[in-house]
């Protein structure tokens, strides 16, 4: 938890505890996406964004085009982004690690970073209320 100084009703400065938020970004196999999505919903992470992405890595993928087989280092993956409170960080990362795992090269990556603020456009709520 972080701390924030605010001015009270009588003009006195006081420090309050604020919940920190984290952005969790995961690059996973497309074949694991449905399983990951169900697992995130099961731990009540009900909103996240995702994109289909292409990356380059050590893993080679085989492709067939018009009957001709070829190999490329271009890797098709799914990129997920979810913002959670510190309270949900460990369970979110653990869920991703367990459900996206195959044990093979190319299972993916998870990145965690600080979120300074979040806003819900419709209601103009911010902070924790902005992500729930």
GROMACS elastic network, one bead per residue, 0.5 to 0.9 nm:
[ bonds ]
;  ai    aj funct       b0    kb
    1    17     6  0.62934   500
    1    18     6  0.57907   500
    1    19     6  0.50347   500
    1    20     6  0.56486   500
    1    86     6  0.77280   500
    2    16     6  0.84541   500
    2    17     6  0.57625   500
    2    18     6  0.52718   500
    2    19     6  0.63511   500
    2    20     6  0.62827   500
    3    15     6  0.63229   500
    3    16     6  0.55942   500
    3    18     6  0.56946   500
    3    19     6  0.85278   500
    4    14     6  0.83486   500
    4    15     6  0.55053   500
    4    16     6  0.54422   500
    4    17     6  0.64328   500
    4    18     6  0.67805   500
    5    13     6  0.65631   500
    5    14     6  0.56279   500
    5    16     6  0.63919   500
    5    17     6  0.89864   500
    6    12     6  0.83173   500
    6    13     6  0.56800   500
    6    14     6  0.55732   500
    6    15     6  0.62436   500
    6    16     6  0.73977   500
    7    10     6  0.79513   500
    7    11     6  0.55479   500
    7    12     6  0.55115   500
    7    14     6  0.62267   500
    7    15     6  0.86764   500
    8    11     6  0.52532   500
    8    12     6  0.51215   500
    8    13     6  0.59777   500
    8    14     6  0.65659   500
    9    12     6  0.71025   500
   10    13     6  0.88818   500
   18   127     6  0.88601   500
   19    85     6  0.66934   500
   19    86     6  0.69013   500
   19    87     6  0.84801   500
   19   127     6  0.82032   500
   19   128     6  0.72844   500
   20    84     6  0.87249   500
   20    85     6  0.59385   500
   20    86     6  0.57259   500
   20    87     6  0.87950   500
   20   114     6  0.77263   500
   20   115     6  0.74677   500
   20   116     6  0.78963   500
   20   117     6  0.88484   500
   20   127     6  0.85818   500
   20   128     6  0.83386   500
   21    83     6  0.67104   500
   21    84     6  0.56082   500
   21    86     6  0.57007   500
   21    87     6  0.88501   500
   21    89     6  0.85790   500
   21   113     6  0.87307   500
   21   114     6  0.62951   500
   21   115     6  0.52985   500
   21   116     6  0.72701   500
   21   117     6  0.77233   500
   21   118     6  0.85021   500
   21   127     6  0.80842   500
   21   128     6  0.75594   500
   22    82     6  0.83291   500
   22    83     6  0.55912   500
   22    84     6  0.54752   500
   22    85     6  0.61128   500
   22    86     6  0.65181   500
   22    89     6  0.70856   500
   22   112     6  0.65127   500
   22   113     6  0.55728   500
   22   115     6  0.52491   500
   22   116     6  0.86002   500
   23    81     6  0.68945   500
   23    82     6  0.58013   500
   23    84     6  0.65317   500
   23    85     6  0.88447   500
   23    89     6  0.88683   500
   23   111     6  0.80154   500
   23   112     6  0.56360   500
   23   113     6  0.52440   500
   23   114     6  0.61875   500
   23   115     6  0.61115   500
   24    80     6  0.79489   500
   24    81     6  0.57403   500
   24    82     6  0.53102   500
   24    83     6  0.61470   500
   24    84     6  0.76286   500
   24    89     6  0.80427   500
   24    92     6  0.82582   500
   24    93     6  0.76960   500
   24   110     6  0.69340   500
   24   111     6  0.57678   500
   24   113     6  0.67401   500
   25    79     6  0.71234   500
   25    80     6  0.55803   500
   25    82     6  0.66392   500
   25    83     6  0.87521   500
   25   109     6  0.81612   500
   25   110     6  0.56108   500
   25   111     6  0.50505   500
   25   112     6  0.63972   500
   25   113     6  0.84450   500
   26    78     6  0.80612   500
   26    79     6  0.56958   500
   26    80     6  0.51169   500
   26    81     6  0.66108   500
   26    82     6  0.87922   500
   26    96     6  0.78706   500
   26   108     6  0.72067   500
   26   109     6  0.56407   500
   26   111     6  0.63313   500
   26   112     6  0.88151   500
   27    53     6  0.85935   500
   27    77     6  0.64111   500
   27    78     6  0.56853   500
   27    80     6  0.64341   500
   27   107     6  0.82482   500
   27   108     6  0.50966   500
   27   109     6  0.52562   500
   27   110     6  0.65033   500
   27   111     6  0.87967   500
   28    31     6  0.84269   500
   28    32     6  0.70146   500
   28    33     6  0.72249   500
   28    77     6  0.56643   500
   28    78     6  0.53850   500
   28    79     6  0.65217   500
   28    80     6  0.79776   500
   28    96     6  0.89317   500
   28   100     6  0.63369   500
   28   101     6  0.87880   500
   28   106     6  0.81166   500
   28   107     6  0.60552   500
   28   109     6  0.68904   500
   28   110     6  0.85493   500
   29    32     6  0.54419   500
   29    33     6  0.67857   500
   29    76     6  0.74698   500
   29    77     6  0.50141   500
   29    78     6  0.61741   500
   29    79     6  0.89525   500
   29   100     6  0.71996   500
   29   106     6  0.75490   500
   29   107     6  0.61862   500
   29   108     6  0.67815   500
   30    33     6  0.52807   500
   30    34     6  0.82994   500
   30    52     6  0.81001   500
   30    76     6  0.72324   500
   30    77     6  0.52780   500
   30    78     6  0.53956   500
   31    34     6  0.74255   500
   31    35     6  0.84407   500
   31    77     6  0.87187   500
   32    35     6  0.54946   500
   32    36     6  0.61785   500
   32    37     6  0.86811   500
   32    99     6  0.72966   500
   32   100     6  0.56713   500
   32   101     6  0.82216   500
   32   102     6  0.88009   500
   33    36     6  0.50671   500
   33    37     6  0.60108   500
   33    38     6  0.86392   500
   33    78     6  0.72599   500
   33    99     6  0.88796   500
   33   100     6  0.76402   500
   34    37     6  0.50558   500
   34    38     6  0.62448   500
   34    39     6  0.86075   500
   35    38     6  0.52854   500
   35    39     6  0.62177   500
   35    40     6  0.86999   500
   35    99     6  0.65041   500
   35   100     6  0.77956   500
   36    39     6  0.50669   500
   36    40     6  0.61192   500
   36    41     6  0.86212   500
   36    95     6  0.76974   500
   36    96     6  0.65350   500
   36    98     6  0.88405   500
   36    99     6  0.55279   500
   36   100     6  0.63564   500
   37    40     6  0.52141   500
   37    41     6  0.62803   500
   37    42     6  0.86432   500
   37    46     6  0.89118   500
   38    41     6  0.51600   500
   38    42     6  0.61682   500
   38    43     6  0.89410   500
   39    43     6  0.65966   500
   39    44     6  0.88055   500
   39    45     6  0.87059   500
   39    95     6  0.66935   500
   39    96     6  0.81263   500
   39    99     6  0.72478   500
   40    43     6  0.53479   500
   40    44     6  0.64135   500
   40    45     6  0.51324   500
   40    46     6  0.69553   500
   40    47     6  0.88721   500
   40    92     6  0.71596   500
   40    95     6  0.69620   500
   40    96     6  0.78824   500
   41    45     6  0.51591   500
   41    46     6  0.51835   500
   41    47     6  0.82688   500
   42    45     6  0.73977   500
   42    46     6  0.84791   500
   43    46     6  0.83104   500
   43    88     6  0.88800   500
   43    91     6  0.77480   500
   43    92     6  0.76998   500
   43    95     6  0.83197   500
   44    47     6  0.87510   500
   45    48     6  0.75819   500
   45    82     6  0.81278   500
   45    84     6  0.80440   500
   45    88     6  0.85731   500
   45    92     6  0.78139   500
   46   132     6  0.88564   500
   47    82     6  0.71089   500
   47    83     6  0.86871   500
   47   131     6  0.86901   500
   47   132     6  0.85350   500
   48    80     6  0.68630   500
   48    81     6  0.57320   500
   48    83     6  0.75534   500
   49    79     6  0.82549   500
   49    80     6  0.57194   500
   49    81     6  0.52786   500
   49    82     6  0.66379   500
   50    78     6  0.67125   500
   50    79     6  0.53243   500
   50    81     6  0.62623   500
   50    82     6  0.88921   500
   51    77     6  0.85781   500
   51    78     6  0.57122   500
   51    79     6  0.51787   500
   51    80     6  0.67213   500
   51    81     6  0.89647   500
   52    76     6  0.73085   500
   52    77     6  0.60381   500
   52    79     6  0.62471   500
   53    75     6  0.82566   500
   53    76     6  0.60131   500
   53    77     6  0.53570   500
   53    78     6  0.57444   500
   53    79     6  0.64193   500
   54    74     6  0.63149   500
   54    75     6  0.53948   500
   54    77     6  0.60604   500
   54    78     6  0.83352   500
   55    73     6  0.81356   500
   55    74     6  0.55891   500
   55    75     6  0.50724   500
   55    76     6  0.66153   500
   55    77     6  0.74199   500
   56    59     6  0.81056   500
   56    60     6  0.89440   500
   56    72     6  0.88884   500
   56    73     6  0.55171   500
   56    75     6  0.58023   500
   56    76     6  0.89097   500
   57    60     6  0.76685   500
   57    73     6  0.60187   500
   57    74     6  0.71084   500
   57    75     6  0.70479   500
   57   106     6  0.80708   500
   58    73     6  0.67843   500
   58   105     6  0.83315   500
   58   106     6  0.81281   500
   59    72     6  0.86667   500
   59    73     6  0.61921   500
   59    74     6  0.84105   500
   59    75     6  0.75265   500
   59   105     6  0.66689   500
   59   106     6  0.63225   500
   60    71     6  0.62412   500
   60    72     6  0.55119   500
   60    74     6  0.72731   500
   60    75     6  0.74073   500
   61    70     6  0.85040   500
   61    71     6  0.55898   500
   61    72     6  0.55643   500
   61    73     6  0.62864   500
   61    74     6  0.71191   500
   61    75     6  0.66182   500
   61    76     6  0.87726   500
   62    69     6  0.69502   500
   62    70     6  0.58076   500
   62    72     6  0.65728   500
   62    73     6  0.89362   500
   63    68     6  0.81938   500
   63    69     6  0.56926   500
   63    70     6  0.54192   500
   63    71     6  0.60445   500
   63    72     6  0.76863   500
   64    67     6  0.58757   500
   64    68     6  0.53348   500
   64    70     6  0.62827   500
   64    71     6  0.86630   500
   65    68     6  0.52532   500
   65    69     6  0.65432   500
   65    70     6  0.79383   500
   66    69     6  0.84823   500
   71    74     6  0.88401   500
   72    75     6  0.78741   500
   75   106     6  0.86299   500
   77   108     6  0.82717   500
   83    89     6  0.88872   500
   83   115     6  0.78447   500
   83   118     6  0.87903   500
   83   131     6  0.70052   500
   84    87     6  0.77679   500
   84    88     6  0.58632   500
   84    89     6  0.62182   500
   84    92     6  0.81694   500
   84   128     6  0.84911   500
   84   131     6  0.74201   500
   84   132     6  0.86738   500
   85    88     6  0.54705   500
   85    89     6  0.64310   500
   85   128     6  0.70868   500
   85   131     6  0.86577   500
   86    89     6  0.50975   500
   86    90     6  0.77949   500
   87    90     6  0.73749   500
   87    91     6  0.83225   500
   88    91     6  0.56137   500
   88    92     6  0.59754   500
   88    93     6  0.86433   500
   89    92     6  0.51877   500
   89    93     6  0.61714   500
   89    94     6  0.85103   500
   89   112     6  0.88291   500
   90    93     6  0.53070   500
   90    94     6  0.60098   500
   90    95     6  0.84861   500
   91    94     6  0.50422   500
   91    95     6  0.59842   500
   91    96     6  0.85919   500
   92    95     6  0.51710   500
   92    96     6  0.63038   500
   92    97     6  0.86766   500
   93    96     6  0.51080   500
   93    97     6  0.60896   500
   93    98     6  0.85904   500
   93   110     6  0.77631   500
   93   112     6  0.88188   500
   94    97     6  0.50819   500
   94    98     6  0.61182   500
   94    99     6  0.85497   500
   95    98     6  0.52612   500
   95    99     6  0.60036   500
   95   100     6  0.82286   500
   96    99     6  0.53922   500
   96   100     6  0.56670   500
   96   101     6  0.80415   500
   96   110     6  0.81357   500
   97   100     6  0.57080   500
   97   101     6  0.60533   500
   97   110     6  0.82275   500
   98   101     6  0.55485   500
   98   102     6  0.88814   500
   99   102     6  0.83547   500
  100   107     6  0.66855   500
  100   108     6  0.78013   500
  101   104     6  0.79726   500
  101   107     6  0.59690   500
  101   108     6  0.83762   500
  102   105     6  0.85181   500
  102   106     6  0.89145   500
  102   107     6  0.63697   500
  103   106     6  0.87326   500
  103   107     6  0.70287   500
  104   107     6  0.61600   500
  105   108     6  0.82299   500
  106   109     6  0.85642   500
  115   118     6  0.73682   500
  116   127     6  0.86301   500
  117   126     6  0.69734   500
  117   127     6  0.56813   500
  117   128     6  0.86285   500
  117   130     6  0.86026   500
  118   125     6  0.83208   500
  118   126     6  0.53781   500
  118   127     6  0.52365   500
  118   128     6  0.74508   500
  118   129     6  0.84477   500
  118   130     6  0.55062   500
  118   131     6  0.65656   500
  119   122     6  0.89399   500
  119   123     6  0.85299   500
  119   124     6  0.61578   500
  119   125     6  0.56624   500
  119   127     6  0.66160   500
  119   128     6  0.88275   500
  119   129     6  0.80943   500
  119   131     6  0.72676   500
  120   123     6  0.58483   500
  120   124     6  0.52297   500
  120   125     6  0.53054   500
  120   126     6  0.62592   500
  120   127     6  0.89047   500
  120   129     6  0.78707   500
  120   131     6  0.69608   500
  121   124     6  0.50901   500
  121   125     6  0.74640   500
  121   126     6  0.89521   500
  121   130     6  0.83614   500
  122   125     6  0.81149   500
  123   126     6  0.88069   500
  123   130     6  0.84378   500
  124   130     6  0.76818   500
  125   128     6  0.85107   500
  125   129     6  0.58724   500
  125   130     6  0.50227   500
  125   131     6  0.87747   500
  126   129     6  0.56650   500
  126   131     6  0.77318   500
  127   130     6  0.52207   500
  127   131     6  0.70859   500
  128   131     6  0.55616   500
  128   132     6  0.64955   500
  129   132     6  0.53703   500
